[in-house]
Amino acid sequence: MSGMTAEWTIDRLGQRGDGIAGEVFIPRTLPGEVVTGVQIGDRIPEPKIIMPSPDRVAAPCPHFKRCGGCALQHASDVFVAQWKQDRVRDVMARAGIEAEVSRIETSSPATRRRAALSGRKTRKGAQLGFHVRAGEEIVAIPECRILHPDILAALPALEQVTRLAAPRGAEVTLHVTQSPVGLDLAVEGARALDRNLMVLLAPFATAFARITWNGEPALQSAAPWQPIGPARVVPPPGAFLQATPEGEAALVTEVLRSLHGATRVVDLFAGCGTFSFPAAQIAPVHAVEGDRGLMEALGQGAARASGLKAITAEVRDLFRNPMLPEDLARFDSAIIDPPRAGAEAQVAELARSGVARIAFVSCNPTTFARDAAVLIAAGWHMGAITVVDQFRWSPHIELVTHFTRT
Ligand SMILES: C[S@@+](CC[C@H](N)C(=O)[O-])C[C@H]1O[C@@H](n2cnc3c(N)ncnc32)[C@H](O)[C@@H]1O
């Protein structure tokens, strides 16, 4: 069929949010829609909609057609919310688990507090933004509907930094994180930082609280702290943080609900303490994490915080060296929030530990389903799942639930 125009009816959406008709992927379409277009390989990159779905809406962002940042702006909020919850049910069912998905918490537009932007120097200035869908070209995003207004307001300054940073013919990545005292900028792939460049960066102290250049400190006018529970934590440059404050609050609420009755908590894959600090309002917390910089940030935040139970920190690779049942014996409750790969090794140990309750946060339903199946097979009961949509208009899905012993 390649190269021919034909008519297609969309059956379903795939995990990246593309419509699928038979074996063909058709972006920016919805189930039930009839489309035509030229097939290139297994895709119809520029479909024409012949019969639209009642769930189709006008995309709120003027960049949607080209920008690869959002895949689902052509769908109503109701459709996206339902699709994400159904996807979690389907993935769980494929792992043999009948899951109760109770609700979805969707973050508001313009609340994403961190972004990785791509930049390239041009003859006249700089290109800065997100990549086009499945391509190298960069789309400028001055009217982006997901990013926090502080980040959008800094786009002109970020373009100037791109001009200073980008090596000839190469791209730089600008990790920008919003904080109450200004933006934290970590530039990667930049040309080497020298004295001349330091001088040129100095005026950016008004636009950015901190600039880090290929991992080296370049400028700091204020420590870019984040409010985490009752603590103030200064994460390392470019560090993981939950993407929106609303999403973080929804996750924390569910985690704390799961910890009801906890007296000693272990927080596995703790990051810089998103759950450790709120949990330490209830019980002492031992935070375990593989990244030393994150653990140091958590330790410094804990040392400055008041009114919390004790927080201890341990740097540990939980894939290669998971906490064993004997290590876990001093805790009655666990929080676990692994990266996308899930926590196969650690969950196997939790399953046979004496811990009474587990709050489980996941950013990948597929690895979560695999890990949940291990706990359920070992006699644990899974509670209702809350889907947390911090990546509004993208197909990305996060969830939180809890496990108790049956
Ligand atoms: C999804 S993030 C969650 C962080 C934290 N719970 C939060 O909400 O901010 C996953 C964390 O796992 C950590 N991590 C990744 N691989 C790891 C490993 N093998 N051992 C321990 N921690 C790891 C990452 O550094 C990251 O902080």
The ligand as an SDF file (V2000), in Angstrom:
LIG
                    3D

 27 29  0  0  0  0  0  0  0  0999 V2000
   10.5220    8.2470   39.1940 C   0  0  0  0  0  0  0  0  0  0  0  0
   11.9040    8.8880   40.0350 S   0  0  0  0  0  0  0  0  0  0  0  0
   11.1860    9.1160   41.6350 C   0  0  0  0  0  0  0  0  0  0  0  0
   11.9340    9.9960   42.5710 C   0  0  0  0  0  0  0  0  0  0  0  0
   11.1470   10.4680   43.7930 C   0  0  0  0  0  0  0  0  0  0  0  0
   10.3870    9.4140   44.4180 N   0  0  0  0  0  0  0  0  0  0  0  0
   10.2670   11.6420   43.4510 C   0  0  0  0  0  0  0  0  0  0  0  0
    9.0380   11.4700   43.4080 O   0  0  0  0  0  0  0  0  0  0  0  0
   10.7730   12.7290   43.2320 O   0  0  0  0  0  0  0  0  0  0  0  0
   12.8910    7.4590   40.1940 C   0  0  0  0  0  0  0  0  0  0  0  0
   14.1450    7.6180   41.0090 C   0  0  0  0  0  0  0  0  0  0  0  0
   14.8510    6.3800   40.9720 O   0  0  0  0  0  0  0  0  0  0  0  0
   16.2350    6.6490   40.9790 C   0  0  0  0  0  0  0  0  0  0  0  0
   16.9110    5.4530   40.4470 N   0  0  0  0  0  0  0  0  0  0  0  0
   17.0260    5.0700   39.1460 C   0  0  0  0  0  0  0  0  0  0  0  0
   17.6740    3.8940   39.0670 N   0  0  0  0  0  0  0  0  0  0  0  0
   17.9860    3.5320   40.3470 C   0  0  0  0  0  0  0  0  0  0  0  0
   18.6560    2.4120   40.9230 C   0  0  0  0  0  0  0  0  0  0  0  0
   19.1420    1.4350   40.1480 N   0  0  0  0  0  0  0  0  0  0  0  0
   18.7820    2.3510   42.2580 N   0  0  0  0  0  0  0  0  0  0  0  0
   18.2960    3.3340   43.0500 C   0  0  0  0  0  0  0  0  0  0  0  0
   17.6500    4.4270   42.5570 N   0  0  0  0  0  0  0  0  0  0  0  0
   17.4910    4.5230   41.2280 C   0  0  0  0  0  0  0  0  0  0  0  0
   16.3750    7.9020   40.1320 C   0  0  0  0  0  0  0  0  0  0  0  0
   17.5750    8.5840   40.4310 O   0  0  0  0  0  0  0  0  0  0  0  0
   15.1150    8.6840   40.5170 C   0  0  0  0  0  0  0  0  0  0  0  0
   15.3870    9.5620   41.5830 O   0  0  0  0  0  0  0  0  0  0  0  0
  1  2  1  0
  2  3  1  0
  2 10  1  0
  3  4  1  0
  4  5  1  0
  5  6  1  0
  5  7  1  0
  7  8  2  0
  7  9  1  0
 10 11  1  0
 11 12  1  0
 11 26  1  0
 12 13  1  0
 13 14  1  0
 13 24  1  0
 14 15  1  0
 14 23  1  0
 15 16  2  0
 16 17  1  0
 17 18  1  0
 17 23  2  0
 18 19  1  0
 18 20  2  0
 20 21  1  0
 21 22  2  0
 22 23  1  0
 24 25  1  0
 24 26  1  0
 26 27  1  0
M  CHG  2   2   1   9  -1
M  END
$$$$
